[in-house]
Amino acid sequence: QFCHNVIKEFNITAVIEGIENAPKTGGVTFASNHPLGGMDALAFIDQFGYYRNDIKFIANDILLNLKPMQDIFVGVNKMGNTAVPSLKNVDAVLANDESVVIFPAGLVSRRTKGVVEDLQWKKTFVTRARKHNVPIVPVIIDGKLSNFFYNLSNIRTKLGIKANIEMLYLVNELFKQKNTTIRIIFGKPIYPKDLDLNKKDVEIAQDIKRIAYNLLKS
């Protein structure tokens, strides 16, 4: 209800395509790009909640402060040294045959050479899918932030500043998304048995990233 109220308040139209590719039951991992810094997650939860009511979203500990979302967010501590306990949270969800959504890049998309795209996808979602023998569904969310955000990110990088100061403006970016359309496209499920055994999980993660972005071209 919280997500629906936010989407409605911001007058956002969420359009879902390929929902028939998403398994209706059983454990599944949805691997998605992360273009909007928060509104993408809210739109996904709002729309996909009509399809499955067991959705869990992998989020860092900071997002867990959103009390209305605590039943949906699964904590992954990105600020401390608790990687193993965090992964156990993910394992518990998949072992319970629930649906998990993850942003493998771990960061909001950036613009490089005029193209808005995620940075490298981390391998965690592949590793966990193998472990629990659940399908991976690639997802692409069509959206972008303002030129200000991307320019600030690029300037910060060129100056050699490691701190992601552009993230301080994500709340401002949220309000700039009023009266927009968010398009969410689901690809066909990829099963662990079909993954290339000759490739490392991190390589497979990049392959699935490419599959996701190609959904925009189909």
N, C-alpha and C positions, 0 to 999 in steps of 0.2 A: 504493500500500500504506500509506503514511504516513497519508493522509486516512482510509482505511478503519479503521486502528487507532485513530485519535483518535475517530472517530464511535462505534466499538464500545466504547472505554474510557468514554466519556461516556454510553453507553446511549441514544444518540439514534436515533430512527426517522426516516428521510428518505423522504418520499413524493413521487413524481414524477407529474405529470399532463400530458397533451398532448405527450408525448415524440415522438409521430408527426409533430408540426409541425416538428421539428428536422431539417434536411437531413442525410443520412447521409454525404455526401461533398461536397467542394468548400469554398471559402472561405465563411465565415458569421460574423456578429457577433451575439453574444447580449448584449442590453442589459438589465441587471437592477437592481432596487432593492437596497439594502444595509442590511438591518435589524439584523443580528446582529454586525457588527464583526469577522468572521473565521470564525465557525462556519458562516455561510452559504456562504462560498467553499469550505470543506472539504467540506460536504455536497454542494454542486453537483459538485465534482470527483469525489468518491467515486461518486456515482450516475451522472453523465453519462459517466464513464470506461468504463462497460459498453457505452455506445452508440457512442462515438467515442474513439479512443485518441490523437487529435492535438490535444487541448484545450490552449489556452494562456490564461492568466489575466493580465489587465493589473493590475499591482501597483506600488506605490511602492517606492523603493529600500530602505526599511526592511524590508519584508516579504521582500526578496530574501535577507535574512540567514538565513531558514529553509532550511538546506542541502538537506533532503529534497525541497523544492519548487522548487529552482532550475531544473529542466528544464521546469517548467510555467509559472512566473511570467515575464512579460515586463516588464522594468523601465521604469517611467515616473517620472522624478525630479520629485517634488513639492516637494522641499526646496531645490533650486538653480535655476540658470538654463539648463537643458539641455533645453528643450522640443523643439527641432528634432531632436536626436539620439534623443530618446525616441520621438518619432513615427515615426522611421525604423525603430525596433524593431517597432512595430505594423505598419508598411507591409510589412516583411519577412515577417511571419507571414501576412498576408492575401495577399500576392503568391505565397505558397507553398501556397495553397489549404487552409489550416488553419482550425480553428475558434477564435474569440477570444471570451472573456467579459470584459465590462467593467462596472464600476459607474459610470455616467455622472455621478452626483452627486459622486463623489470623496470623500464623507464618509458616515459612518453616519447612518441616518435619525434624525430628531428628532421630538419631539412638539409640535405646535402646535394650540392650542385643542382639546386632547383627542384629536387625530388623529396617529397615528404615520405619517410619510411622509418620503420623500427631499426634500432641498432641490432647487433647480433642476438639471435634468440638463444637463451641458455638451454641446456640439455635436460633439465630436471623433468619436464613433462614427458619426454621420451623414456627416460630411465624409469619413472614411476609407472608409465603405461605398460612397459615391458614386465615390470615386477608383478603387476596385478592383472596382466593380460586383458587390458581394456582398450577399446578403439580410441584413436585420436581423430577428432573432427577439426580440420582447419577452418578458421573463421576470419573474415576480413570485415573491418568496420570502415566505411567510407566517410572520412571527415578530416578536418585539419583545424589547427589553431591559427592565431593571427600572425601577420608578418613580424610584428613586434617581438613575439615570443621566439620565433626562429632566428631572427636577426640578433637578438640578445644572446641566444645560445651560441651562435657562430662567433660572435665577437668575443664572448667569454672564453671559448675554446682557443681562438687565435692568440689571446693574451696569456694563455697558459694557466688560467684560473681553474682549479680543479672543482671547487664548490659549484654545484648546479644552481646558481643564483636565479636562473630563469624560473625555477620551480616555485619561487616566492610569488610569482604572478599567476599561478594556476587558478586562484580564486577569481581574479579578474577575467581570465580566459573563460571561466565557467559562465559568467554573465554575458559574454559576447556571443554565446551559443543560443541565445534566445531566438525564437522564430526560425529555426533551421530544421533541416531534415537529416536524420542519421540513418544510413543504409547499412544493414547487417546481412552478410551473405555467408551461408553455411556450405562448405564443401563436402565431398563424400568421405565417409569414415575410412580411416587407414588402420588396419589391424596389425598387431605386433608380429604375427606370422608372416606378414608381407614386407616387413622392414628388411633392408639389406644388411645381412650379417657381416658383410665385408667393410661396412662403414661404422665409424664411431658414432655414438649418440649425438655428439655435438654437430657432426656433419649431417645427420638425419634431421636434426632440428632446423638447420638452414634449408634443407630440401623442402621441409614442410612449410617453412616460411615462404619460400618461392611459390609453392602450390597455393597458399593463401592469397598472396598478392595477385596471382594469375586469375583468381576468381573475379577480379575487377574487369578483366579483359574479356571474359566469356559472356 
